[in-house]
Amino acid sequence: MKNLKLEENKALVKAVFQAITDGNWSYVTKAFADDAKIWVAGDMPISGNHTKDFVRGLEAGNPAMFPNGMSLTPKAMTAEGDRVAIEAETFGEHVSGKTYNNFFHFMLVIRDGKIYEWKEYMDTKHASYTFFGE
């Protein structure tokens, strides 16, 4: 018998990834706890520790960065306790004209039906080149 909480956590993650793909950033922002902790790998300007304000910034800025949209597709997902691990791929044309096709591992902590922690591992060289030209 499947653990209902694990299935609910995975369903939330799938819904958030679909909302990112659909450009529904309002949904994405609402899915994060008010005291959420976000961490992004690397040494890019967006790397490091953030609060929910980081997600609000994506809500405001992502449509301009990807005027034709950007997909975030989960490829594999594993849940245990309050954690969900996801392998994913993103694809979109950045406003710079560069194609953003990156591969990720996310580690999320879900509490009370909200994302409490979001850790994002990726090819930071590709992300930095696409977003910052570095």
For each residue, the residues with C-beta under 8 A, 3 or more apart:
1:
2: 6 7
3: 6 7
4: 7 8
5: 8 9
6: 2 3 9 10 79 80
7: 2 3 4 10 11 79
8: 4 5 11 12 113
9: 5 6 12 13 79 82 84 110
10: 6 7 13 14 77 79 84
11: 7 8 14 15
12: 8 9 15 16 31 110 113 115
13: 9 10 16 17 74 77 84 86 108 110
14: 10 11 17 18 74 77
15: 11 12 18 19 27 31
16: 12 13 19 20 27 28 31 115
17: 13 14 20 21 72 73 74 86 88
18: 14 15 21 22
19: 15 16 22 24 25 27 28 31
20: 16 17 23 24 25 28 70 71 72
21: 17 18 69 70 71 72 73
22: 18 19
23: 20 62 63 69
24: 19 20 27 28
25: 19 20 28 29 58 59 62 63
26: 29 30 59
27: 15 16 19 24 30 31
28: 16 19 20 24 25 31 32 55 58 59
29: 25 26 32 52 55 56 59
30: 26 27
31: 12 15 16 19 27 28 114 115
32: 28 29 36 38 52 55 114 115 118
33: 36 52 111 112 114 115 116
34: 52
35: 51 52 116
36: 32 33 51 52 55 114 115 116 117 118
37: 49 50 51 116 117 118
38: 32 49 50 51 52 54 55 117 118 120
39: 48 49 50 117 118 119 120
40: 44 46 47 48 50 120
41: 47 120 121 122 124
42: 47 122 124 127 128
43: 47 124
44: 40 47 124 127 128 131 132 134
45: 132
46: 40 54 131
47: 40 41 42 43 44 124
48: 39 40
49: 37 38 39
50: 37 38 39 40 53 54
51: 35 36 37 38 54
52: 29 32 33 34 35 36 38 55 56
53: 50 56 57
54: 38 46 50 51 57 58
55: 28 29 32 36 38 52 58 59
56: 29 52 53 59 60
57: 53 54 60 61
58: 25 28 54 55 61 62
59: 25 26 28 29 55 56 62
60: 56 57
61: 57 58 64 65
62: 23 25 58 59 65 66 70
63: 23 25 66 67
64: 61 67 95
65: 61 62 70 94 95 131
66: 62 63 69 70 92 93 94 95 100
67: 63 64 95
68: 92 93
69: 21 23 66 92
70: 20 21 62 65 66 90 91 92 100
71: 20 21 89 90 91 92
72: 17 20 21 88 89 90
73: 17 21 88 89 90 91
74: 13 14 17 77 86 87 88
75: 87 88 89
76: 86 87
77: 10 13 14 74 84 85 86 87
78: 84 85
79: 6 7 9 10 83 84 85
80: 6 83
81:
82: 9 109 110 111 116
83: 79 80 107 108 109 110
84: 9 10 13 77 78 79 106 107 108 110
85: 77 78 79 105 106 107 108
86: 13 17 74 76 77 104 105 106 108
87: 74 75 76 77 103 104 105
88: 17 72 73 74 75 103 104 105 106
89: 71 72 73 75 101 102 103 104
90: 70 71 72 73 100 101 102 104
91: 70 71 73 99 100 101
92: 66 68 69 70 71 99 100
93: 66 68 97 98 99 100
94: 65 66 97 98 99 100 130 131
95: 64 65 66 67
96: 130 133
97: 93 94
98: 93 94 129 130
99: 91 92 93 94 130
100: 66 70 90 91 92 93 94 126 127 130 131
101: 89 90 91 126
102: 89 90 122 123 126 127 130
103: 87 88 89 122 123
104: 86 87 88 89 90 120 121 122
105: 85 86 87 88 121 122
106: 84 85 86 88 118 119 120 121
107: 83 84 85 117 119 121
108: 13 83 84 85 86 115 117 118 119
109: 82 83 115 116 117
110: 9 12 13 82 83 84 113 114 115 116
111: 33 82 114 116
112: 33
113: 8 12 110
114: 31 32 33 36 110 111
115: 12 16 31 32 33 36 108 109 110 118
116: 33 35 36 37 82 109 110 111
117: 36 37 38 39 107 108 109
118: 32 36 37 38 39 106 108 115
119: 39 106 107 108
120: 38 39 40 41 104 106
121: 41 104 105 106 107
122: 41 42 102 103 104 105 126 127
123: 102 103 126 127
124: 41 42 43 44 47 127 128
125: 128 129
126: 100 101 102 122 123 129 130
127: 42 44 100 102 122 123 124 130 131
128: 42 44 124 125 131 132 134
129: 98 125 126 132 133 134
130: 94 96 98 99 100 102 126 127
131: 44 46 65 94 100 127 128
132: 44 45 128 129
133: 96 129
134: 44 128 129
